[in-house]
Structures are given as C-alpha cells and as structure tokens.
Amino acid sequence: MATLRNLAIGLIRLAGYPRIAPTIRRIRHDNTLLLAILTLEYRLFAVGWNL
C-alpha cells in the first residue's frame, strides 16, 4: 500500500501540484484531473523518460 501511495504522490508532484492533500480531495470530485495525471505518466514513458 505504501508503494502505491508513494507512486500516486510522485505522479501528483510530477504533474505540478505541490499540495498533495487538496489535490487528492479534488481528484475525488473531478475524475478528469485523475485522468490527466495518469496520462502524464503515459506521456513520459512514451517519450522515453524513466521515472
């Protein structure tokens, strides 16, 4: 569970959101933000970045 939490926090920070708790609360109500953060991970791997 800690690994998944750390992955989620890392993706949120990588997406440019420095405040984790408010961002997680916003994700609960705005699924498009979640998809944007997950898409960021996909885009980074697609261009060859290693996280």
DSSP file (Angstrom, degrees, kcal/mol; ACC not computed):
  #  RESIDUE AA STRUCTURE BP1 BP2  ACC     N-H-->O    O-->H-N    N-H-->O    O-->H-N    TCO  KAPPA ALPHA  PHI   PSI    X-CA   Y-CA   Z-CA
    1    1 A M     >        0   0    0      0, 0.0     4,-2.4     0, 0.0     5,-0.2   0.000 360.0 360.0 360.0 -38.6    0.0    0.0    0.0
    2    2 A A  H  >  +     0   0    0      1,-0.2     4,-2.6     2,-0.2     5,-0.2   0.871 360.0  54.4 -63.9 -35.1    2.8    2.4    0.8
    3    3 A T  H  > S+     0   0    0      2,-0.2     4,-2.2     1,-0.2    -1,-0.2   0.922 109.6  46.3 -64.8 -43.3    4.3    1.8   -2.7
    4    4 A L  H  > S+     0   0    0      2,-0.2     4,-2.5     1,-0.2    -2,-0.2   0.899 112.4  51.0 -65.5 -40.1    1.0    2.8   -4.4
    5    5 A R  H  X S+     0   0    0     -4,-2.4     4,-2.5     1,-0.2    -2,-0.2   0.928 111.5  47.3 -62.2 -44.8    0.7    5.8   -2.1
    6    6 A N  H  X S+     0   0    0     -4,-2.6     4,-2.4     2,-0.2    -1,-0.2   0.869 111.0  51.8 -66.2 -36.5    4.2    7.0   -3.0
    7    7 A L  H  X S+     0   0    0     -4,-2.2     4,-2.4     2,-0.2    -1,-0.2   0.931 110.8  47.9 -63.1 -45.6    3.6    6.4   -6.7
    8    8 A A  H  X S+     0   0    0     -4,-2.5     4,-2.3     2,-0.2    -2,-0.2   0.915 112.9  48.1 -61.9 -43.9    0.4    8.5   -6.5
    9    9 A I  H  X S+     0   0    0     -4,-2.5     4,-2.5     1,-0.2    -1,-0.2   0.909 111.4  50.8 -63.8 -42.1    2.2   11.3   -4.6
   10   10 A G  H  X S+     0   0    0     -4,-2.4     4,-2.6     1,-0.2    -2,-0.2   0.907 110.6  48.1 -62.9 -41.9    5.0   11.2   -7.1
   11   11 A L  H  X S+     0   0    0     -4,-2.4     4,-1.8     2,-0.2    -1,-0.2   0.890 111.0  51.3 -65.9 -38.9    2.7   11.5  -10.1
   12   12 A I  H  <>S+     0   0    0     -4,-2.3     5,-2.0     2,-0.2     4,-0.3   0.932 113.3  44.5 -64.1 -44.5    0.8   14.3   -8.5
   13   13 A R  H ><5S+     0   0    0     -4,-2.5     3,-1.5     1,-0.2    -2,-0.2   0.903 111.2  53.5 -65.5 -40.5    4.0   16.2   -7.8
   14   14 A L  H 3<5S+     0   0    0     -4,-2.6    -1,-0.2     1,-0.3    -2,-0.2   0.828 102.9  58.2 -63.5 -31.5    5.3   15.5  -11.3
   15   15 A A  T 3<5S-     0   0    0     -4,-1.8    -1,-0.3    -5,-0.2    -2,-0.2   0.559 126.6-101.7 -75.1  -7.7    2.1   16.9  -12.7
   16   16 A G  T < 5S+     0   0    0     -3,-1.5    -3,-0.2    -4,-0.3    -2,-0.1   0.641  80.7 129.7 100.0  15.9    2.9   20.2  -11.0
   17   17 A Y      < -     0   0    0     -5,-2.0    -1,-0.2     1,-0.1    -2,-0.1  -0.874  29.3-179.5-104.6 102.8    0.7   20.1   -7.9
   18   18 A P        +     0   0    0      0, 0.0     2,-0.8     0, 0.0    -1,-0.1   0.753  67.1  72.0 -75.6 -23.3    2.8   20.8   -4.8
   19   19 A R     >  -     0   0    0      1,-0.2     4,-1.2    -7,-0.1     5,-0.1  -0.824  62.9-176.4 -98.9 107.5   -0.1   20.5   -2.3
   20   20 A I  H  > S+     0   0    0     -2,-0.8     4,-2.5     2,-0.2     5,-0.2   0.946  72.5  50.8 -72.6 -53.0   -0.9   16.8   -2.1
   21   21 A A  H  > S+     0   0    0      1,-0.2     4,-2.2     2,-0.2     5,-0.2   0.917 112.4  45.4 -59.1 -48.6   -3.9   16.6    0.2
   22   22 A P  H  > S+     0   0    0      0, 0.0     4,-2.1     0, 0.0    -1,-0.2   0.876 112.8  52.8 -63.2 -33.2   -6.0   19.3   -1.6
   23   23 A T  H  X S+     0   0    0     -4,-1.2     4,-2.3     2,-0.2    -2,-0.2   0.911 108.3  49.4 -67.2 -41.3   -5.2   17.7   -4.9
   24   24 A I  H  X S+     0   0    0     -4,-2.5     4,-1.5     2,-0.2    -1,-0.2   0.902 111.0  50.1 -64.2 -40.3   -6.4   14.3   -3.7
   25   25 A R  H  X S+     0   0    0     -4,-2.2     4,-0.7    -5,-0.2    -1,-0.2   0.895 111.0  49.5 -63.5 -38.5   -9.6   15.8   -2.4
   26   26 A R  H >X S+     0   0    0     -4,-2.1     4,-1.6     1,-0.2     3,-0.8   0.880 105.5  57.0 -67.9 -37.0  -10.1   17.5   -5.8
   27   27 A I  H 3< S+     0   0    0     -4,-2.3     7,-0.2     1,-0.2    -1,-0.2   0.860  98.2  62.3 -61.7 -34.8   -9.4   14.2   -7.6
   28   28 A R  H 3< S+     0   0    0     -4,-1.5    -1,-0.2     1,-0.2    -2,-0.2   0.831 116.3  30.1 -59.6 -31.3  -12.3   12.6   -5.7
   29   29 A H  H << S+     0   0    0     -3,-0.8     2,-0.5    -4,-0.7    -1,-0.2   0.576 121.5  51.3-104.3 -12.6  -14.7   15.1   -7.3
   30   30 A D    >X  +     0   0    0     -4,-1.6     3,-1.1     1,-0.1     4,-1.0  -0.813  55.7 179.0-131.6  91.0  -13.0   15.7  -10.6
   31   31 A N  H 3> S+     0   0    0     -2,-0.5     4,-2.2     1,-0.3     5,-0.2   0.731  79.0  68.2 -67.0 -21.8  -12.2   12.5  -12.5
   32   32 A T  H 3> S+     0   0    0      1,-0.2     4,-2.1     2,-0.2    -1,-0.3   0.853  96.7  54.2 -66.6 -32.1  -10.7   14.4  -15.4
   33   33 A L  H <> S+     0   0    0     -3,-1.1     4,-2.2     2,-0.2    -1,-0.2   0.909 107.4  50.6 -65.6 -41.3   -7.9   15.6  -13.1
   34   34 A L  H  X S+     0   0    0     -4,-1.0     4,-2.5    -7,-0.2     5,-0.2   0.930 111.0  48.1 -60.4 -45.8   -7.1   11.9  -12.3
   35   35 A L  H  X S+     0   0    0     -4,-2.2     4,-2.4     1,-0.2    -1,-0.2   0.875 109.7  53.1 -64.1 -36.4   -7.0   11.0  -15.9
   36   36 A A  H  X S+     0   0    0     -4,-2.1     4,-1.6     2,-0.2    -1,-0.2   0.907 110.5  46.8 -65.1 -41.0   -4.8   14.0  -16.7
   37   37 A I  H  X S+     0   0    0     -4,-2.2     4,-1.3     2,-0.2    -2,-0.2   0.907 114.2  46.9 -68.4 -41.2   -2.3   12.9  -14.0
   38   38 A L  H  X S+     0   0    0     -4,-2.5     4,-1.6     1,-0.2    -2,-0.2   0.867 110.1  53.6 -68.2 -35.3   -2.4    9.3  -15.2
   39   39 A T  H  X S+     0   0    0     -4,-2.4     4,-2.9     1,-0.2    -1,-0.2   0.840 101.0  61.1 -66.6 -32.9   -1.9   10.4  -18.8
   40   40 A L  H  X S+     0   0    0     -4,-1.6     4,-2.2     1,-0.2    -1,-0.2   0.921 103.5  49.8 -59.0 -43.7    1.1   12.4  -17.8
   41   41 A E  H  X S+     0   0    0     -4,-1.3     4,-2.0     1,-0.2    -1,-0.2   0.925 111.4  48.9 -60.9 -43.7    2.7    9.1  -16.7
   42   42 A Y  H  X S+     0   0    0     -4,-1.6     4,-2.2     1,-0.2    -2,-0.2   0.914 110.4  50.7 -62.7 -43.3    1.9    7.6  -20.0
   43   43 A R  H  X S+     0   0    0     -4,-2.9     4,-1.5     1,-0.2    -1,-0.2   0.883 108.5  52.0 -64.1 -38.3    3.3   10.6  -22.0
   44   44 A L  H  <>S+     0   0    0     -4,-2.2     5,-2.7     1,-0.2     4,-0.3   0.910 113.1  43.9 -65.9 -41.0    6.6   10.5  -20.0
   45   45 A F  H ><5S+     0   0    0     -4,-2.0     3,-0.9     3,-0.2    -1,-0.2   0.849 108.8  58.9 -70.7 -32.5    7.1    6.8  -20.8
   46   46 A A  H 3<5S+     0   0    0     -4,-2.2    -1,-0.2     1,-0.3    -2,-0.2   0.831 108.1  44.9 -66.3 -32.0    6.0    7.3  -24.4
   47   47 A V  T 3<5S-     0   0    0     -4,-1.5    -1,-0.3    -5,-0.1    -2,-0.2   0.435 125.0-101.1 -93.1   1.4    8.8    9.8  -25.0
   48   48 A G  T < 5 +     0   0    0     -3,-0.9     2,-0.3    -4,-0.3    -3,-0.2   0.613  68.1 149.5  96.4  12.9   11.4    7.6  -23.2
   49   49 A W      < -     0   0    0     -5,-2.7     2,-0.6    -6,-0.2    -1,-0.3  -0.591  36.6-145.2 -77.6 141.2   11.6    9.2  -19.8
   50   50 A N              0   0    0     -2,-0.3    -5,-0.0     1,-0.1    -1,-0.0  -0.941 360.0 360.0-106.7 120.8   12.4    6.9  -16.9
   51   51 A L              0   0    0     -2,-0.6    -1,-0.1   -10,-0.1    -2,-0.0   0.456 360.0 360.0 -83.1 360.0   10.8    7.8  -13.7
